[in-house]
Amino acid sequence: MSEVTAQVTEMSATETEAELREELAAVYRLVAHFGMTDLIFTHISARLPGSVPRFLINPYGLLFEEITASSLVVVDLEGRIVEPTPYAVNPAGFVIHSAIHAARPDAHAVLHTHTRAGCAVAATEEGLLPVNQMSMEFYNRVGYHDYEGIALNKDEQRRLVANLRDHPVMILRNHGLLTVGETPRQAFTRMFYLNRACEIQVSATSAGTLRLPSPEVADYTARQFSGEAQVDYPDEIGNDLLWSALLRLLDRVAPDYRN
């Protein structure tokens, strides 16, 4: 490799990491804005480009509303800090994330929450029901992992991965919610609507007897969301428009996330 090529490659990698840091910091701020945090606990991680496994994760002790692009910490698959930083990390909090990153090449981002509605649905025998259109996005696309105690042990990782399978989301029973994505923004969007589906289910359950659609309709709706079903009016720009709108929101309420 020539010196010029090496410099270009290094610059490209730096720009890519800078963009990824900014996007992940934006997701942390959005999770805080929409009330899905557990103070300084839970995590959102993102895989950095390159052949050596490295990941961005939140500094331990900062509220999600305090996180900026530059404060994100780089760790390896064991959750050990691999680049200089004034911050600490919580390696135990990376147990779930590292297992999924290692097993799922498409899981560049992993987002985990302990929201009230998510924990409520995670405590039910039925799990997520096709109560509403938002819920049906995840019909037959949810993994379930039984509670084994606080996720501090490596031997649980194999079972976590096996239960997630190739699903985009997982309900950790008696614990919380988890989503994966090819990008932090995709993991966030999935979490927003998974959590909203849980909120709707909790409300609907308390309102009376549930009326659920047929399995055929629920499955068709899920395929519409995923783009697997042919429709007359496909929406090919909605996700990009949504992310632009969310960034405009952050620019109004928390522009320092880019720092």
C-alpha positions as CSV (number, residue, x, y, z in Angstrom):
1,M,0.0,0.0,0.0
2,S,1.4,3.4,-0.9
3,E,1.8,6.2,1.6
4,V,-1.0,8.2,-0.2
5,T,-3.4,5.2,-0.2
6,A,-2.6,4.6,3.5
7,Q,-3.4,8.2,4.3
8,V,-6.7,8.1,2.4
9,T,-7.7,4.9,4.1
10,E,-6.9,6.3,7.5
11,M,-8.8,9.5,6.8
12,S,-11.8,7.6,5.5
13,A,-11.8,5.4,8.6
14,T,-11.6,8.5,10.8
15,E,-14.5,10.2,9.0
16,T,-16.5,7.0,9.3
17,E,-15.9,6.8,13.0
18,A,-16.7,10.4,13.5
19,E,-20.0,10.0,11.8
20,L,-20.8,6.9,13.7
21,R,-20.0,8.6,17.0
22,E,-22.3,11.4,16.1
23,E,-25.1,9.1,15.2
24,L,-24.7,7.0,18.3
25,A,-24.6,10.1,20.5
26,A,-27.8,11.2,18.8
27,V,-29.5,7.9,19.7
28,Y,-28.5,8.2,23.3
29,R,-30.0,11.7,23.5
30,L,-33.2,10.5,21.7
31,V,-33.6,7.6,24.2
32,A,-33.3,10.2,27.0
33,H,-35.7,12.6,25.3
34,F,-38.4,10.0,24.9
35,G,-38.0,8.8,28.5
36,M,-36.6,5.3,27.9
37,T,-33.5,5.5,30.2
38,D,-32.7,3.8,33.4
39,L,-30.6,6.6,34.7
40,I,-26.9,5.6,34.1
41,F,-27.7,2.0,33.5
42,T,-28.4,0.1,30.2
43,H,-26.4,0.6,27.1
44,I,-26.4,1.3,23.4
45,S,-23.3,0.0,21.5
46,A,-22.1,0.3,18.0
47,R,-19.4,-1.6,16.1
48,L,-16.6,0.4,14.6
49,P,-15.3,-0.2,11.1
50,G,-12.2,-2.3,10.7
51,S,-10.9,-5.9,11.0
52,V,-10.3,-5.7,14.7
53,P,-13.5,-5.9,16.8
54,R,-14.0,-2.5,18.5
55,F,-17.2,-1.0,19.8
56,L,-18.5,2.4,21.0
57,I,-20.3,2.4,24.3
58,N,-21.4,5.0,26.9
59,P,-19.1,6.2,29.6
60,Y,-20.2,4.6,32.9
61,G,-21.7,7.3,35.2
62,L,-23.0,9.7,32.6
63,L,-26.7,10.2,32.1
64,F,-27.8,9.6,28.5
65,E,-28.7,13.3,28.2
66,E,-25.0,14.1,28.9
67,I,-23.4,11.9,26.3
68,T,-21.6,13.5,23.4
69,A,-19.9,12.1,20.3
70,S,-16.4,12.6,21.8
71,S,-17.3,11.1,25.2
72,L,-18.2,7.7,23.8
73,V,-15.7,5.0,24.8
74,V,-14.0,2.4,22.6
75,V,-13.9,-1.2,24.0
76,D,-13.1,-4.6,22.7
77,L,-15.3,-7.7,22.8
78,E,-14.5,-8.2,26.5
79,G,-15.6,-4.7,27.3
80,R,-12.1,-3.5,28.0
81,I,-11.1,0.1,27.1
82,V,-8.7,0.1,24.2
83,E,-8.2,3.8,23.6
84,P,-7.3,6.6,26.0
85,T,-10.3,8.1,27.7
86,P,-11.0,10.0,31.0
87,Y,-14.0,7.8,31.5
88,A,-14.7,4.4,32.9
89,V,-17.0,1.7,31.4
90,N,-19.2,-0.9,33.0
91,P,-17.8,-4.2,31.5
92,A,-20.7,-6.2,33.1
93,G,-23.1,-4.1,31.1
94,F,-21.5,-5.2,27.9
95,V,-22.1,-9.0,28.4
96,I,-25.3,-9.0,26.4
97,H,-24.0,-6.6,23.8
98,S,-20.7,-8.4,23.1
99,A,-22.4,-11.8,22.6
100,I,-24.8,-10.4,20.0
101,H,-22.2,-8.3,18.2
102,A,-20.0,-11.4,18.0
103,A,-22.7,-13.7,16.7
104,R,-24.7,-11.4,14.4
105,P,-22.7,-9.7,11.6
106,D,-25.7,-7.6,10.8
107,A,-26.0,-6.3,14.5
108,H,-23.8,-3.3,14.1
109,A,-25.8,-1.6,16.8
110,V,-27.4,-3.1,20.0
111,L,-29.9,-1.2,22.1
112,H,-31.2,-2.3,25.5
113,T,-33.8,-0.7,27.7
114,H,-35.6,-1.2,31.0
115,T,-38.7,0.9,30.3
116,R,-41.8,0.6,32.4
117,A,-44.0,-0.8,29.6
118,G,-41.3,-3.0,28.2
119,C,-40.6,-4.5,31.6
120,A,-44.4,-5.0,32.1
121,V,-44.8,-7.0,28.9
122,A,-41.6,-8.9,29.6
123,A,-43.2,-10.1,32.9
124,T,-46.2,-11.6,31.1
125,E,-46.6,-15.2,29.9
126,E,-47.9,-14.1,26.5
127,G,-45.2,-11.6,25.7
128,L,-45.9,-9.2,22.9
129,L,-49.3,-9.6,21.3
130,P,-50.5,-8.3,17.9
131,V,-52.7,-5.7,19.7
132,N,-52.0,-2.9,17.3
133,Q,-50.4,-2.1,14.0
134,M,-47.2,-1.1,15.7
135,S,-47.1,-4.4,17.5
136,M,-47.7,-6.3,14.2
137,E,-44.4,-5.0,12.8
138,F,-42.8,-7.6,15.2
139,Y,-45.2,-10.4,14.7
140,N,-43.2,-13.7,14.8
141,R,-40.1,-11.6,14.8
142,V,-39.4,-11.4,18.5
143,G,-36.9,-13.6,20.4
144,Y,-37.5,-14.4,24.0
145,H,-34.8,-15.1,26.6
146,D,-35.7,-16.4,30.1
147,Y,-34.4,-14.5,33.1
148,E,-31.3,-16.0,34.7
149,G,-30.4,-13.2,37.1
150,I,-28.4,-10.1,36.4
151,A,-26.5,-10.6,33.1
152,L,-23.0,-10.8,34.6
153,N,-22.0,-14.3,33.5
154,K,-20.4,-15.2,30.2
155,D,-22.0,-18.6,30.1
156,E,-25.4,-16.9,29.5
157,Q,-24.2,-15.4,26.3
158,R,-24.7,-18.6,24.2
159,R,-28.3,-18.9,25.3
160,L,-28.9,-15.2,24.6
161,V,-27.7,-15.5,21.1
162,A,-29.6,-18.8,20.5
163,N,-32.8,-17.1,21.7
164,L,-32.4,-14.0,19.6
165,R,-31.8,-16.1,16.5
166,D,-32.1,-13.8,13.4
167,H,-34.8,-11.6,14.9
168,P,-34.5,-7.8,15.0
169,V,-35.8,-7.6,18.6
170,M,-35.8,-9.6,21.8
171,I,-37.8,-9.5,25.0
172,L,-35.7,-10.4,28.0
173,R,-38.3,-11.9,30.3
174,N,-38.6,-10.2,33.7
175,H,-36.0,-7.8,32.5
176,G,-36.5,-5.5,29.5
177,L,-36.3,-5.0,25.8
178,L,-33.5,-5.3,23.2
179,T,-33.2,-4.3,19.6
180,V,-30.4,-4.7,17.0
181,G,-29.8,-2.8,13.8
182,E,-27.4,-2.3,11.0
183,T,-27.1,1.3,12.2
184,P,-27.8,3.0,15.6
185,R,-30.7,4.8,14.0
186,Q,-32.3,1.5,12.9
187,A,-31.9,0.0,16.4
188,F,-33.5,3.2,17.9
189,T,-36.5,3.2,15.5
190,R,-37.1,-0.4,16.3
191,M,-36.9,0.3,20.1
192,F,-39.2,3.3,19.9
193,Y,-41.9,1.3,18.2
194,L,-41.3,-1.9,20.2
195,N,-41.6,0.2,23.4
196,R,-44.7,2.0,22.0
197,A,-46.2,-1.4,21.2
198,C,-45.7,-2.5,24.8
199,E,-47.3,0.8,26.1
200,I,-50.3,0.2,23.9
201,Q,-50.6,-3.4,25.0
202,V,-50.5,-2.5,28.7
203,S,-53.2,0.1,28.1
204,A,-55.4,-2.2,26.0
205,T,-55.2,-5.0,28.5
206,S,-56.5,-2.8,31.2
207,A,-59.2,-1.4,29.0
208,G,-61.1,-4.7,28.5
209,T,-61.1,-7.9,26.5
210,L,-58.5,-7.8,23.7
211,R,-59.6,-8.2,20.1
212,L,-56.7,-9.5,18.1
213,P,-56.5,-9.8,14.3
214,S,-56.1,-13.2,12.6
215,P,-52.6,-14.7,12.4
216,E,-52.8,-14.2,8.6
217,V,-53.4,-10.5,8.8
218,A,-50.8,-10.1,11.5
219,D,-48.2,-11.9,9.4
220,Y,-49.1,-9.9,6.3
221,T,-48.7,-6.6,8.2
222,A,-45.3,-7.7,9.5
223,R,-44.3,-8.4,5.9
224,Q,-45.6,-5.0,4.8
225,F,-43.3,-3.4,7.4
226,S,-40.3,-5.4,6.4
227,G,-40.8,-4.8,2.6
228,E,-41.4,-8.5,1.9
229,A,-45.0,-8.0,0.9
230,Q,-46.0,-6.4,-2.4
231,V,-48.0,-3.2,-1.8
232,D,-49.5,-0.6,-4.1
233,Y,-48.0,2.4,-2.2
234,P,-44.5,1.5,-0.9
235,D,-42.8,4.1,1.3
236,E,-39.1,4.2,0.3
237,I,-38.2,7.4,2.0
238,G,-40.0,7.4,5.3
239,N,-37.1,6.1,7.4
240,D,-34.7,8.8,6.0
241,L,-37.3,11.5,6.6
242,L,-37.9,10.3,10.1
243,W,-34.2,10.4,11.0
244,S,-33.9,13.9,9.5
245,A,-36.8,15.0,11.6
246,L,-35.3,13.5,14.8
247,L,-32.0,15.3,14.1
248,R,-33.9,18.5,13.7
249,L,-35.5,17.8,17.1
250,L,-32.1,17.3,18.7
251,D,-30.7,20.4,17.1
252,R,-33.4,22.3,18.9
253,V,-33.3,20.7,22.3
254,A,-29.8,19.1,22.6
255,P,-27.4,20.4,19.9
256,D,-24.3,19.6,22.0
257,Y,-24.6,15.9,21.3
258,R,-22.4,16.5,18.3
259,N,-19.5,17.7,20.4
